[in-house]
C-alpha cells in the first residue's frame, strides 16, 4: 500500500504480533484513483469480508471499528473509503467519474486484489444503505466471486424508500406536535427531493428520534474519534466529501430500483433490518426480500435498531455474522450443494431431452438489457440473419447481420430456422419466452410430432437471457444431445465437441461485439 496509515497490530499475551494476523491501512490504485483501504484480521485464513459503506459518501469504518471489532476475529475485514469519501476524497476527482458504473469498476479491482493476495476464490460482501445497492449490483454481476451477500439497511426501490421515509417523518412530527420540524418537512414537500431537501429530511428524522440531543451527538463524536485510525482534523473534510458525493450521485442513485434491476442472486443472502430505521424503512427492505430469488435467504430483524444495526445492537450483529454468515463462507456440504446448483443452473429446454448424453454450456455478459439483445436472437438462421459464427462454415459465406432486421422479428413456436441454402431442414423453435428464453432443436420434439428415425441423434439449443444489473445481460447458451451409444459415436464425440466449441465461442464473441456497438451502455467499460 502507498502512503501507509496507522492501525494497531493484533498482539498476543506476550505483546508480540499474532502470527498470521494482518493490520494494514493505506492507499491503493482503484479505477486509476488512489483510494484508502484498511485490512484487519486476526487470521488471514479466515474468509474475506468487504464492507461497502453507505451514503453515497459516508464511511461506516469508525462505527464498525468502535462497536464490532470482534468481526476481525472471524473475518479478514476490508474497510474501504469509496471514491470521493473520507480519506479517498480529493477536490480534483471529476464529478463525471462519480457513477455506479465507475464504482463497480473500483470494487471489482478491490475484489481481485484481495482474492489474489489472500488466495481466495470468493469473498463475502456486507453492504450498508447505499452500499447495499452497490453490493447487490456487484453480486449479481460477478456471482462467481462472491460467497455470500449481506445487506444492512437494504435498499430495494429507492424512490419508495424516500416516499416512506418522508411519510414516517411527517407522521412522527405530527404525533410529537413538533411544529418546527413539521414546518421544515412541509416546506420541502414529498419526494423526489434535491440534495438540500434530502439533508433537511434526514436531519428532521434524526431530530425526531433524539439523535441530535447533546448526549447523542457526544456519543456519535466519541464513536467517530474513538477508532484508532480517526482524527479530529478529518471531520471537516469528511463532511465536504459527503456533500460532494451526494451532489454528484444523488440524481442517479435515487432512481435505482433493485426490485426490477436485481430480481435474483446466485449466492446465499442475509438481510439485517432495523425496525426503527427512519431512512430506509423496514417495510421497504422486507418488500424487496419477499420477491428476491436466491438459493437461500434469511432476514434477521433488529427490533431496537435504526439505520445502523451494528451501532444500535452490536452484539446481535456480530452474533449473526459469526453464526449465520460465517458458515456460508466455508466449504460446508450444504452450501457447496446450493452453490453448485446455482453455478450450473437448469435452463429452459433441459426437460425436453431428459436422457441427454452430452451437454455443453457457454455464457457471455453483454452490456445491454435483455429486451435489446432479444431481437438479435430472433433473426438467427440461414437465409435470415445468420448465426454470428464462422459464416463460411455455417452461413454459406454470407455475412451475418450487423444490425437488427425489422422484417425478421416475427417468430413463433414451430417455425423452422433454416440451416441450408435451400430446403426446409433446420432448427425448430421449441420454446419462445421473450425476452427471457429461446429454445431451438429437432422438430420431432415439438408437441404432436414423431421421429422418422428412432435411432437418429437429437439435440436442443437453448438461449437464456438473465438480467445483470440495470443494463446488462448474461447470455447462457446450452446444447444438449441425445444419441445411442456406439463405437462411431464415441469416436466422433470429441471432434463434434471441439467443432462446437469453436463455433459457439465465435458466435458469442460476435454477438457481444455487434450488440454493444449498436446499444452502448454506461456499464460497457467494466465488461469482463
Phi, psi and omega in degrees: 000145177272155175045060185303139174259170180267134169211134188293143179284167173273121183248141176274181180302335181272003180082001179267155178297133181295125178301137178083359179273167177217137177211092184228147175211144180165199186248138175229159182275117176230123180058039179063028178218135177289126182229148186276131180223139174235135180236124182221136176186144181285340182209114184291353174285343179293162176299151176272130178242116178262123182265126177250109187283174183270196180129249002298140173105009182235109184285139177264000190305311183298321181292317179293318180296324182284318188264328188230049178297341180298339177303330184286353174278330185254341183227155163271105190268128178253110177263132187226120169278107186297164177318123177084359185252141171049238182288348178267005180279142171211137178295349181271357180291125179294133177299331180295341179272355183271074182228159176301320180301316181291324178294327175295320177298311180302313183296319181295323177294323177294315179300315180298321180297312183285328176299317181291315185294319185258010176054052180245139174285324185221160176237161170264144179239129175246110180252131179243127176056240177306322179299336178288331175289312178301317181296320178294316179300316183293316182295323176293324184282324184230062183297335181289349181254357187239126179277319182204144177249132178239126179245125174245132189053055189290126175285140171243261172268108189299321179298320177294323176304312184294318179298314181293321180297314180296316181298320180293319179296318180296316180295320181291323177296320177294320180297319180279348184066034183272092188294323181296317179291319178302318181298317180292318181294318179291331180292321180278336179073177181288164178297160011283146185248152168284172178300317179300318180292325176299313180298323178295313181297317180295318180296318178298315180298320180291323178297319181295329180267006175087011184284352180252009174291154184307316181294319180296318179295320178296318179298320179295316178298320180295322178295312183298317183273350183284337178290137184303334184273354185275159179214140178299330182292342184273349186300316182295315181291332177298315179293320179298320179294318180300315180297318180300314182295316180297314180296328182279329192243346189301319182300325180279309188290329182290351177258000181293138176228097184288337178301323178272319187282326181229076181284348183207151171235156181259015180229162175299148185231138173229125174254136172245116191240123176275122182297337184255019182294118181277341189258323171238082186308142187305325183293334179285323175294318180296323179297321178291316180303319184299325184259349182291133177260135180201157179299329170205146179211147182216132176246125181250125180270137175247097190294333184256011187253150171261236186283338183237088179302330180288345175265315186280326179223067187296323181296317178294321179300312180296320180299318179296317179297318182285316188273330185253314185278314184306315179297334180287347180272344186262182186270040180295142183304322182297315181292319179302320179298312181299311183296321180299318180295327183280318184289339171235073188285158170289147180240157175306137180095347179301326184286347182287334177232073184297338183254025181302138180263343182224144179210131178227130182234135174232157174213158178211144176263126183239129186279070174198150179290160184306321184293338177269339175279326186309312183302330179293327180282322182300328185270010181293160175126151174294146185065012175232236181270000183084186183246001178064019181250219178279098189301329180296329183271322187241359181226023177063023180082358178280126181299138175292158183300141175248017177206169175281129182258108186304321184286356179252018188265359178265124182213142181219157176301132182102340176296153179250128173264111189297150176242357180232163181293331178224161176092182186252005179295139179170186177272132175275146173281110183267328181212138182222114181223077184294141348259049187249322186206140173226123180239124177251162177173191180297132181302336180293347179275355176289148178304133178085353180270154176236161181274131177287329178229105183295349181259354183286145178292153176226155182214157170238152182225104187255138175239112181247130183252115184245120179300139178232089184076194188284341189212036180213159181224136168264116178265114176257131181235126183228131172251129175237138184230140178241128181203161179276143177293136176195165178297319180297318180297320180295324181284324183280334187304312181301322180293317181295317180296318180297317179296318178298319179303313181298313184290317183292317180296322177295318179301314183291321177298315181295315178303312181301312182297314186285320180295315182291331177291327180273332184231070181300138182244149175295349181259007189298330187279001172243027175292141177295000000 
